[in-house]
Structure formats: structure tokens, C-alpha cells
Amino acid sequence: MLRTFLRATVGLLLLIVVAYFTTCLWLQVGEEEVVFPDPLGEPWPSSMPSGFLWGTATAAHQIEGGNVGNDWSRFERAGKVKDGAVSGQASDHWNRVGQDIELMAGLGANAYRFSIEWSRLEPQEGSWSEEAWQHYVDEVEQLVDAGIRPMVTLLHFTLPAWIEERGGVTAPDFAERFGRFAGEAARRLGSQVDLWCTLNEPNVQMHQGYVEGVWPPEIRDTARAAEAFAGLVRGHAAAAAAIRREESEAEIGMAVNLIVFDPARQWSLPDWIASRQADAGFNWAFYDSIQAGRISFRLAGFPTLDEPLEGLAGSADYMGINYYRRNIVRFDPKAPGWVRLGPGPGPLSDSGVEIYPEGLLRLLRRAHERYDLPIFITENGVSDAAGTLRPAFLRSHVHAVGRALAEGIPVRGYFHWSLLDNFEWSEGFGPRFGLYRVDYETFERSPTAASLEFARLAPAVGGKP
């Protein structure tokens, strides 16, 4: 009897071991490996899609200067940014719009993604600043006159102080107020703007502000993080509906930060599970909700959300992808979502982020398969103060876009982050992302080797949109 029991036990253990390693092997072969040649071939396919957008991206609070009525300005003044930095005049773009548009034109750009600062336009609830609105109207007109197509982002992290005081994106009336702002923007700018981005990186805003608690509002609570997720989804739906009421032909989407999450140990099933958890919760939850027409969020350690939302389904005409990195994932039951992140094994940027262009192609393939929507690369860049990494970074990531286009993936544009060096949120002025270097004392703009590379690549996209 004992011998039979031992045999059965050994057999069961062998079966478990075989099943374990078979599962790990199946997970490893579940996605086609991507290897780029060295040296890279031609970055663009021989036939480019008509109207492909080749541009740069910025955000109002990071470059304009003088934005003092939002949650981030309060955060800065409280000494929460690295080295005690405050955005102050930032890159002084507010006073140099014409000069910076000339820089874009000189790069051969035919598009520009930028945000408009809600706190500047509605400094008190229900009170519009006509002067600020006119500034953006003028900026859009200058862009169009220069042959540069604007993509306007409505919320790039910063919230007016008056909505912050009521709970920010978790405020009961956040979606209603944000929708009102979106409708006003479409009414005033819509005659010359047909590309709209409702939210920039809502997954980052949720994670940094409510999971890690290192950005405003500095909350570290998974239940509140789920509330933030729901508030941001509702805000997107309200904004999309408001824009369509004003401009029925507008193209609307949001920009999501996508990260390649690979397991730290190929033969660790817990690492695989953790990487899949991170991928589902961080990368895809927002667009999965749009596709399903339901506020849907499931991640270990977080409250589960699953509720219908009228107007959510079909609210996105495209998917915006911001791509910067790969992270290596370890299972850690003590970490939020059981996920512990580390940098990938390749070369690192100044910010300690792995430079991994193959990941962009991997994510483009998955986004296309998952949603079958047109795609814009709404941000892609590298922290590189010396300016030695960015030319090769640009070429290699454009190569990824070219490969995707050749495979029939409907990538409609690429926006490099960023036109200018700028205020990089909690990292202050240390990181340098600009195609043009900014002297923060004189605000002089200086071309870099990457700006020359960007201009060299521009003719292949066919010029004006």
C-alpha cells in the first residue's frame, strides 16, 4: 500500500513538474521574437500611407511657463520635485510660439501634438479666460498656416486647483466639468483642429498619483486608484461626446503609455503571471473598457470594476501609443498587484530606462490585433543630456514603425518627444528630451544631432499632411 502511494505521489509530482515547464514553454513561444538587424535597413517602406503625420509632441505645463493655478504648481511649491525645482518659466514657450513653430517647420514636421492648459483657460470654475483662449486660437492658426496639422490634448496630467480641491479625477463631477471644458475647446478651436486627444497617459496618472503616491494627489491606496481609473474613463467618454456635439467629423482618442513587461525568469511561472497582470492592468485596461463599453478593471489587490457606461463604446477613433521602455517583472506578493519592476537588460538612458526599439514593434502588433484601430505614436523619446543617444534612438524606433507599416499595421503618424527640453514632472529640469536644447537662463534653443536626423528622415513621409 505504501509503495503504491509513493508511486502515485511521485507520478503526480512529475505530472505537475511537466505541466509547469510546459506552461512556461508555451508562454515563451506565445509571441514572435523581434530582432532588428545591425546595421538597420531603410527606415520607411517604399510606399508610405497618404497623409502620414511626422511631428513632435509637447505638454503645456512642461514648456509654456507661468502655469500657477493647477495641482502640479502646488506640488512644486511644496518642495516635492527633485532638487526643489519649480516649473516657473519652463521653456518659455508661451512667449515664443512663433519661434518654436519655425523650428518645427525647419525640421520638416507636418504635425504637432500639444496640450492646452485647462487651469489657464478656466482659472475659476465656470469663468473662461478670453485672453488664454485667444492665445491658443492664434497658435492653431499659425500652425495651420505653416502646414503643420495640430493634435490637441485636453488633459496632460495637470488639473485646475478648483477641481483638485474637490477630489481631482475622483471628484463626483469631474467627468461633467471635463466634458464642459472639452466642448468649449471644440467650439473655439474645432474649425481648424480635427485631431483630439482627450487624456494623456491616464494609466500613468493613476499609477503615479494613486498607487505609488509620488505625484499629485500623493495617495497610495488601491481602492482610490480604482476610483481614479473609473473617473478618468468617465472623463474620456464625456469629453469625446462633447467634442462630437460640436464637431461631428473630429477624430478622437487617448494616449496610453505602453510598456513591454517581460518576466525576469523565463522558467518562473509566478514571474509570467505577474508580467501578464502588469500588462493587462497597465497597458490595456483603458482601451479594453472603451472596446467593451464598460468601466472594467481587474488586478490582484485592487477592487474589481465592471459597470456599463453610456457613450463609452465607440468613443475612440484611434489609439495613441506613448512608448519609452521595457520593464523586467518579478512576482512579489508584497508589491501592488504582486508586481515588482526593474529595468530591462539593454543599454539605458540617462533616466535608467532601457532603450529597446524592438518593443515598439511588439506592442504595435499587439495593439493592432487587439483593437484594429488606426494608431498614432503620440510620444516616443529618450532622456539624453549629452545628445549622443538620440539620433540612433530615433532611427531604430522609426525602423520599428516602418516594419509595422510594411506588415499592414495602420500607423498614421509618429510624434517625437519632444520638440524642446522641458520640465520633466517630478524629475525637474534634469532630464533632457528635446530635439532642440534649451538654455534655461536665456531660453535660447540650439539644434542637436537628433534634430538633423529628424529632418533627414522627414522627406520620406511626403511632406505636408
Backbone torsions as a table, in degrees:
resi	resn	phi	psi	omega
1	MET	NA	-45.5	179.4
2	LEU	-62.9	-41.6	179.5
3	ARG	-62.4	-40.6	178.7
4	THR	-63.3	-42.4	178.8
5	PHE	-62.4	-43.7	-179.8
6	LEU	-63.9	-41.7	178.4
7	ARG	-61.7	-43.5	179.7
8	ALA	-63.9	-39.6	179.7
9	THR	-65.8	-45.6	178.1
10	VAL	-61.6	-42.4	178.7
11	GLY	-61.5	-41.1	178.9
12	LEU	-65.6	-42.5	179.1
13	LEU	-63.6	-40.9	177.5
14	LEU	-62.8	-40.1	178.6
15	LEU	-62.9	-41.4	178.7
16	ILE	-64.1	-43.7	-180.0
17	VAL	-62.4	-45.7	179.3
18	VAL	-61.4	-44.2	179.6
19	ALA	-63.3	-39.9	-179.9
20	TYR	-60.1	-53.5	-176.3
21	PHE	-72.7	-29.2	174.9
22	THR	-64.8	-40.7	178.0
23	THR	-63.7	-44.2	178.4
24	CYS	-61.4	-42.3	179.5
25	LEU	-64.2	-41.6	179.4
26	TRP	-62.9	-40.4	178.6
27	LEU	-65.5	-35.6	-179.1
28	GLN	-67.9	-35.3	-177.4
29	VAL	-94.0	7.9	-176.6
30	GLY	-73.4	-15.7	-179.2
31	GLU	-134.2	134.5	-179.1
32	GLU	-63.2	132.9	178.6
33	GLU	-68.2	141.4	178.9
34	VAL	-114.6	122.2	177.0
35	VAL	-130.6	122.3	178.5
36	PHE	-88.6	143.0	178.6
37	PRO	-70.9	158.3	175.2
38	ASP	-131.3	112.6	5.5
39	PRO	-78.7	163.2	178.8
40	LEU	-68.8	149.7	175.4
41	GLY	-84.0	-159.7	178.4
42	GLU	-59.6	133.8	-174.4
43	PRO	-72.4	-28.5	-175.0
44	TRP	-114.4	148.7	172.3
45	PRO	-67.2	161.0	-176.1
46	SER	-64.0	-28.7	179.7
47	SER	-118.6	110.5	-179.3
48	MET	-89.8	146.4	176.7
49	PRO	-65.0	143.3	-179.9
50	SER	-61.3	136.1	175.6
51	GLY	76.6	18.1	179.2
52	PHE	-59.7	133.8	-176.7
53	LEU	-95.6	131.1	-177.7
54	TRP	-127.0	103.5	-171.1
55	GLY	-149.0	-171.5	177.7
56	THR	-121.7	165.9	-178.5
57	ALA	-132.1	147.9	174.9
58	THR	-145.3	175.8	173.3
59	ALA	-135.6	142.5	-171.9
60	ALA	-54.4	-53.9	-174.3
61	HIS	-64.1	-26.6	-175.9
62	GLN	-80.7	-23.3	-175.5
63	ILE	-124.6	-24.8	-169.3
64	GLU	-69.7	-49.0	-170.3
65	GLY	86.3	149.0	175.1
66	GLY	80.9	9.6	177.0
67	ASN	-88.3	103.2	-172.8
68	VAL	-120.6	3.4	-175.2
69	GLY	-107.7	22.9	-178.2
70	ASN	-122.2	176.1	-177.2
71	ASP	-64.9	-33.0	-179.3
72	TRP	-70.1	-36.8	178.5
73	SER	-64.2	-36.5	175.8
74	ARG	-65.4	-43.2	178.6
75	PHE	-58.3	-43.4	179.6
76	GLU	-65.3	-46.2	-177.4
77	ARG	-65.9	-20.6	176.5
78	ALA	-82.9	4.1	177.2
79	GLY	77.1	26.8	-174.5
80	LYS	-90.3	-7.3	-177.9
81	VAL	-94.2	150.6	-178.7
82	LYS	-53.1	136.2	179.7
83	ASP	61.5	17.9	178.8
84	GLY	69.9	19.0	-176.0
85	ALA	-67.7	146.0	169.1
86	VAL	-123.4	150.3	-174.6
87	SER	-64.0	-36.0	175.6
88	GLY	51.1	-122.1	178.1
89	GLN	-85.5	-1.3	179.3
90	ALA	49.0	-119.5	177.1
91	SER	-104.1	9.9	177.3
92	ASP	59.3	31.4	-178.9
93	HIS	-66.0	-31.1	-178.7
94	TRP	-54.9	-34.7	-178.4
95	ASN	-97.7	2.1	-174.2
96	ARG	-134.2	30.5	-176.5
97	VAL	-58.4	-48.6	-178.4
98	GLY	-60.0	-43.5	178.8
99	GLN	-61.4	-42.5	-177.4
100	ASP	-71.9	-31.3	174.4
101	ILE	-66.9	-35.6	174.2
102	GLU	-62.4	-37.7	176.9
103	LEU	-63.1	-42.5	178.0
104	MET	-60.5	-47.3	-179.7
105	ALA	-61.1	-38.5	178.3
106	GLY	-64.9	-25.2	177.2
107	LEU	-79.0	-10.2	-174.0
108	GLY	81.8	16.0	179.7
109	ALA	-72.3	142.3	175.0
110	ASN	-117.1	10.9	179.4
111	ALA	-154.6	159.5	-179.1
112	TYR	-151.9	124.1	174.9
113	ARG	-102.3	124.6	-179.8
114	PHE	-146.2	161.4	178.9
115	SER	-109.0	155.6	173.4
116	ILE	-107.6	138.6	-170.1
117	GLU	-87.0	107.9	-177.1
118	TRP	-56.6	-43.5	-176.7
119	SER	-66.5	-24.9	178.1
120	ARG	-79.4	-33.9	-176.7
121	LEU	-84.0	-30.8	177.6
122	GLU	-130.9	72.6	-173.6
123	PRO	-65.0	-30.0	170.3
124	GLN	-124.5	147.8	-176.5
125	GLU	-55.5	126.2	176.9
126	GLY	80.2	4.6	-178.6
127	SER	-120.3	112.2	-178.3
128	TRP	-88.0	144.2	173.7
129	SER	-93.6	106.2	-178.5
130	GLU	-63.3	-34.8	179.9
131	GLU	-63.6	-44.1	-179.9
132	ALA	-67.1	-41.8	178.0
133	TRP	-60.6	-42.4	-179.2
134	GLN	-63.6	-34.9	177.7
135	HIS	-59.0	-45.9	-178.9
136	TYR	-72.3	-34.9	174.4
137	VAL	-59.0	-45.1	179.4
138	ASP	-64.0	-40.9	-179.9
139	GLU	-62.0	-45.1	178.9
140	VAL	-61.5	-43.2	179.7
141	GLU	-61.6	-40.9	178.2
142	GLN	-64.9	-39.3	177.9
143	LEU	-62.9	-48.5	-178.4
144	VAL	-62.7	-42.0	178.6
145	ASP	-61.5	-30.2	179.7
146	ALA	-85.9	2.3	-179.4
147	GLY	77.3	26.5	-177.6
148	ILE	-114.9	120.5	-175.9
149	ARG	-82.3	124.6	-178.7
150	PRO	-85.0	137.9	164.5
151	MET	-114.4	118.9	-173.9
152	VAL	-101.1	125.5	174.5
153	THR	-98.0	133.4	-175.5
154	LEU	-90.8	-32.9	-179.2
155	LEU	-137.1	106.0	176.5
156	HIS	-114.8	70.1	174.5
157	PHE	79.2	-41.2	-171.1
158	THR	-81.6	139.1	178.8
159	LEU	-120.1	141.4	174.4
160	PRO	-55.4	145.0	-178.6
161	ALA	-57.4	-34.5	-176.4
162	TRP	-69.4	-29.2	175.7
163	ILE	-83.9	-31.7	174.6
164	GLU	-57.7	-42.1	-176.9
165	GLU	-65.4	-19.5	179.8
166	ARG	-99.0	4.2	177.9
167	GLY	118.9	6.2	176.8
168	GLY	60.0	-133.1	-177.2
169	VAL	-72.6	-11.1	175.7
170	THR	-94.9	-0.4	177.9
171	ALA	-61.7	141.4	-178.6
172	PRO	-57.5	-30.8	-177.7
173	ASP	-105.0	15.7	-178.8
174	PHE	-57.8	-49.7	-176.4
175	ALA	-61.8	-41.2	179.2
176	GLU	-63.0	-46.0	-178.6
177	ARG	-68.5	-40.1	178.8
178	PHE	-67.0	-38.7	176.4
179	GLY	-61.7	-39.6	177.8
180	ARG	-63.1	-43.1	177.6
181	PHE	-61.9	-43.1	179.8
182	ALA	-62.3	-42.0	178.8
183	GLY	-63.9	-39.0	177.8
184	GLU	-65.2	-39.9	178.1
185	ALA	-63.5	-42.8	179.5
186	ALA	-66.4	-37.4	179.7
187	ARG	-64.7	-39.7	-174.5
188	ARG	-87.1	-31.9	-174.4
189	LEU	-111.9	-13.1	-169.2
190	GLY	-63.5	-21.2	180.0
191	SER	-66.4	-22.0	-179.3
192	GLN	-125.7	2.6	177.0
193	VAL	-121.7	122.6	176.7
194	ASP	-120.1	-1.6	176.5
195	LEU	-113.6	121.3	-176.5
196	TRP	-126.9	137.8	174.2
197	CYS	-118.0	112.1	-174.6
198	THR	-68.7	-50.6	-174.7
199	LEU	-130.2	140.8	171.1
200	ASN	-101.6	122.0	173.7
201	GLU	46.4	58.6	176.7
202	PRO	-60.9	-27.9	177.5
203	ASN	-66.8	-36.0	176.5
204	VAL	-71.3	-43.0	179.3
205	GLN	-58.9	-43.2	177.9
206	MET	-65.3	-47.0	-175.0
207	HIS	-67.3	-48.9	-176.3
208	GLN	-71.6	-34.4	-176.1
209	GLY	-87.4	-28.4	-170.9
210	TYR	-125.7	-16.5	177.3
211	VAL	-101.4	-57.4	176.5
212	GLU	-80.0	-30.0	178.3
213	GLY	70.3	27.8	-177.2
214	VAL	-104.8	-2.8	173.5
215	TRP	-121.0	165.7	173.6
216	PRO	-54.7	137.9	7.7
217	PRO	-95.7	20.3	175.4
218	GLU	60.4	48.0	177.6
219	ILE	-112.2	135.4	178.0
220	ARG	-122.1	85.7	-173.1
221	ASP	-156.4	120.4	-175.5
222	THR	-66.4	-32.5	177.9
223	ALA	-66.3	-42.1	177.1
224	ARG	-68.3	-32.9	176.7
225	ALA	-62.2	-40.6	177.2
226	ALA	-64.8	-37.7	175.4
227	GLU	-62.2	-40.5	178.5
228	ALA	-63.9	-42.4	177.0
229	PHE	-56.2	-50.5	-178.7
230	ALA	-62.3	-41.4	179.6
231	GLY	-62.9	-40.4	179.8
232	LEU	-68.6	-40.0	176.7
233	VAL	-62.5	-45.2	177.8
234	ARG	-62.4	-38.9	178.4
235	GLY	-62.4	-43.7	177.2
236	HIS	-59.2	-47.5	-177.7
237	ALA	-62.1	-42.1	179.7
238	ALA	-65.4	-41.3	-179.8
239	ALA	-66.6	-43.3	179.7
240	ALA	-61.4	-43.2	179.8
241	ALA	-64.2	-40.0	-179.1
242	ALA	-67.0	-40.5	178.2
243	ILE	-63.6	-43.4	-177.8
244	ARG	-66.3	-31.1	176.9
245	ARG	-64.2	-33.2	-179.9
246	GLU	-87.7	-38.4	-175.8
247	GLU	-136.9	94.6	-172.6
248	SER	-66.3	-21.4	-178.1
249	GLU	-94.9	4.5	-178.8
250	ALA	-63.7	148.0	172.8
251	GLU	-105.3	127.2	-168.8
252	ILE	-128.0	140.7	172.9
253	GLY	-160.5	-171.5	171.5
254	MET	-131.9	159.6	179.7
255	ALA	-104.6	119.2	-178.4
256	VAL	-111.0	135.5	175.4
257	ASN	-78.1	116.6	178.5
258	LEU	-105.6	135.3	-180.0
259	ILE	-123.4	139.2	169.5
260	VAL	-79.1	120.4	177.4
261	PHE	-107.8	107.8	178.0
262	ASP	-111.2	142.4	-180.0
263	PRO	-66.6	143.3	179.7
264	ALA	-65.2	-36.1	-178.3
265	ARG	-125.4	117.4	-175.3
266	GLN	-60.4	-27.2	-177.3
267	TRP	-104.7	22.0	175.3
268	SER	-109.0	106.6	179.7
269	LEU	-62.8	-38.1	174.9
270	PRO	-59.6	-37.2	177.2
271	ASP	-65.9	-39.0	176.8
272	TRP	-62.6	-44.8	-179.8
273	ILE	-62.2	-43.2	179.5
274	ALA	-64.0	-40.7	-179.9
275	SER	-65.8	-38.5	177.5
276	ARG	-68.0	-36.7	175.3
277	GLN	-59.5	-49.2	-179.4
278	ALA	-61.2	-43.1	-178.9
279	ASP	-60.5	-48.3	-177.4
280	ALA	-68.2	-43.7	-174.7
281	GLY	-75.6	-37.9	-175.8
282	PHE	-90.4	-49.2	-170.3
283	ASN	-77.2	-44.6	-162.5
284	TRP	-113.7	-10.1	-170.4
285	ALA	-61.2	-37.1	-177.4
286	PHE	-69.0	-48.2	180.0
287	TYR	-75.1	-27.1	172.0
288	ASP	-61.5	-39.5	178.4
289	SER	-64.7	-42.6	178.3
290	ILE	-61.5	-45.9	-178.3
291	GLN	-61.5	-39.8	-177.0
292	ALA	-83.8	-17.7	-174.9
293	GLY	73.0	21.9	-178.1
294	ARG	-136.6	142.3	171.3
295	ILE	-74.0	106.3	-171.4
296	SER	-130.6	123.0	-179.8
297	PHE	-148.6	125.7	178.6
298	ARG	-138.0	118.5	177.6
299	LEU	-154.6	135.9	-177.8
300	ALA	-53.8	131.7	178.5
301	GLY	87.9	-3.8	179.5
302	PHE	-115.1	150.4	172.6
303	PRO	-60.4	142.4	177.9
304	THR	-83.5	133.5	176.9
305	LEU	-115.0	135.9	174.7
306	ASP	-162.2	94.0	-179.3
307	GLU	-146.8	142.2	179.9
308	PRO	-70.0	152.4	176.5
309	LEU	-138.9	115.5	-179.3
310	GLU	-61.6	133.4	177.4
311	GLY	87.1	-3.3	-178.6
312	LEU	-78.4	-46.3	179.4
313	ALA	-60.9	132.1	179.6
314	GLY	77.4	10.1	-177.1
315	SER	-81.3	-7.3	179.0
316	ALA	-118.0	126.7	176.8
317	ASP	-91.9	-17.1	179.8
318	TYR	-149.4	168.1	172.5
319	MET	-113.0	127.9	174.3
320	GLY	-96.7	128.0	-178.7
321	ILE	-116.7	121.2	168.9
322	ASN	-100.6	121.4	-176.5
323	TYR	-127.3	129.1	179.6
324	TYR	-134.9	-26.2	-163.8
325	ARG	-157.0	166.4	162.2
326	ARG	-115.5	143.8	172.1
327	ASN	-120.8	144.2	174.1
328	ILE	-94.9	134.7	-168.9
329	VAL	-115.0	131.3	170.9
330	ARG	-118.0	142.5	174.4
331	PHE	-71.1	129.0	179.2
332	ASP	-147.8	104.6	-177.5
333	PRO	-62.7	-14.2	179.1
334	LYS	-87.6	-12.2	-177.2
335	ALA	-92.3	155.3	176.4
336	PRO	-57.1	129.0	-178.8
337	GLY	69.1	10.1	-178.6
338	TRP	66.7	23.9	-172.4
339	VAL	-117.9	124.5	173.5
340	ARG	-115.5	123.0	-173.3
341	LEU	-104.0	147.0	172.5
342	GLY	-142.8	166.1	179.6
343	PRO	-71.6	155.8	176.2
344	GLY	-69.6	173.1	-172.7
345	PRO	-82.8	-8.3	-175.0
346	GLY	-82.2	-171.5	178.7
347	PRO	-61.1	147.6	-174.2
348	LEU	-112.0	150.2	173.3
349	SER	-79.9	179.2	176.3
350	ASP	-57.6	-28.3	-177.7
351	SER	-90.1	7.7	179.7
352	GLY	76.2	22.7	179.6
353	VAL	-100.9	132.8	179.9
354	GLU	-66.4	135.3	174.2
355	ILE	-89.0	110.1	-170.0
356	TYR	-141.3	78.2	-175.7
357	PRO	-64.2	-28.3	178.9
358	GLU	-58.8	-29.2	-179.8
359	GLY	-63.2	-31.7	178.6
360	LEU	-62.9	-44.1	178.3
361	LEU	-64.7	-41.5	178.4
362	ARG	-57.6	-44.6	-178.0
363	LEU	-72.9	-34.8	176.2
364	LEU	-62.5	-42.3	177.6
365	ARG	-60.7	-44.5	-177.1
366	ARG	-69.5	-40.7	179.1
367	ALA	-63.3	-41.5	178.8
368	HIS	-63.1	-46.2	-179.8
369	GLU	-64.2	-35.5	-174.0
370	ARG	-77.3	-39.8	-170.8
371	TYR	-121.5	-23.2	-177.8
372	ASP	52.9	46.0	176.0
373	LEU	-111.6	153.4	167.0
374	PRO	-57.0	149.8	-174.6
375	ILE	-126.9	136.8	166.7
376	PHE	-115.2	134.9	166.4
377	ILE	-79.9	98.5	-172.3
378	THR	-83.3	-18.9	171.4
379	GLU	-153.8	143.9	172.1
380	ASN	-166.0	120.1	-177.9
381	GLY	-167.1	-178.8	-174.8
382	VAL	-143.2	139.5	174.2
383	SER	-78.5	114.9	-169.2
384	ASP	-154.9	85.1	-176.0
385	ALA	-64.6	-35.2	-178.3
386	ALA	-76.7	-18.7	-179.8
387	GLY	77.3	14.1	-177.3
388	THR	-92.6	-21.4	-176.9
389	LEU	-89.4	-30.9	-165.8
390	ARG	-66.0	-39.9	179.7
391	PRO	-58.5	-47.2	179.2
392	ALA	-68.1	-37.0	176.1
393	PHE	-58.1	-48.0	-179.6
394	LEU	-60.2	-49.8	-179.2
395	ARG	-59.0	-45.1	-175.0
396	SER	-68.9	-36.3	179.4
397	HIS	-77.0	-32.3	172.2
398	VAL	-65.4	-35.8	174.9
399	HIS	-58.3	-40.7	177.4
400	ALA	-62.0	-42.0	178.3
401	VAL	-64.8	-42.9	178.5
402	GLY	-60.6	-41.0	177.5
403	ARG	-62.2	-42.5	179.4
404	ALA	-62.9	-43.2	178.3
405	LEU	-61.4	-42.3	180.0
406	ALA	-64.0	-26.4	177.9
407	GLU	-85.2	-0.9	178.9
408	GLY	89.2	10.1	176.7
409	ILE	-76.2	128.0	-170.2
410	PRO	-79.7	67.5	173.9
411	VAL	-80.4	122.8	-172.8
412	ARG	-104.6	-5.2	179.2
413	GLY	-179.1	162.8	179.8
414	TYR	-135.8	124.5	177.9
415	PHE	-117.5	116.2	-178.4
416	HIS	-82.1	136.8	174.0
417	TRP	-100.1	109.9	12.6
418	SER	-145.6	169.1	174.6
419	LEU	-61.1	-43.7	-172.3
420	LEU	-129.1	152.6	162.8
421	ASP	-57.5	148.3	-173.8
422	ASN	-156.7	-178.3	177.7
423	PHE	-78.0	112.5	-172.8
424	GLU	-97.8	59.6	171.5
425	TRP	53.5	-128.1	-173.5
426	SER	-69.5	-11.2	176.9
427	GLU	-89.3	-3.3	177.0
428	GLY	66.5	-141.4	-174.7
429	PHE	-96.6	7.0	-178.9
430	GLY	-66.0	-55.1	-178.7
431	PRO	-66.2	141.4	178.7
432	ARG	-119.0	117.1	-178.5
433	PHE	-115.5	-1.4	-167.3
434	GLY	-80.3	142.9	164.2
435	LEU	-65.5	-29.6	173.0
436	TYR	-113.0	131.2	177.8
437	ARG	-80.5	140.3	-179.4
438	VAL	-113.7	128.5	170.3
439	ASP	-85.6	113.3	-172.1
440	TYR	-76.0	-3.3	173.3
441	GLU	-93.1	-42.4	-178.8
442	THR	-103.5	-15.8	-175.6
443	PHE	65.7	18.8	174.8
444	GLU	-66.6	137.8	176.2
445	ARG	-99.7	133.0	179.5
446	SER	-126.0	132.5	178.8
447	PRO	-65.8	152.5	177.1
448	THR	-119.8	172.2	176.8
449	ALA	-59.6	-31.9	179.9
450	ALA	-70.6	-32.4	177.3
451	SER	-65.4	-35.7	175.9
452	LEU	-67.0	-39.7	178.5
453	GLU	-66.7	-40.9	177.7
454	PHE	-59.6	-45.3	179.7
455	ALA	-65.9	-35.6	178.5
456	ARG	-63.6	-37.0	-178.4
457	LEU	-79.4	-17.2	-172.7
458	ALA	-62.6	-42.3	-175.2
459	PRO	-58.1	-27.1	-177.4
460	ALA	-66.8	-21.3	-177.1
461	VAL	-87.8	-3.2	171.9
462	GLY	94.3	12.6	173.4
463	GLY	77.6	-132.9	-169.4
464	LYS	-67.5	148.1	-178.9
465	PRO	-70.0	NA	NA
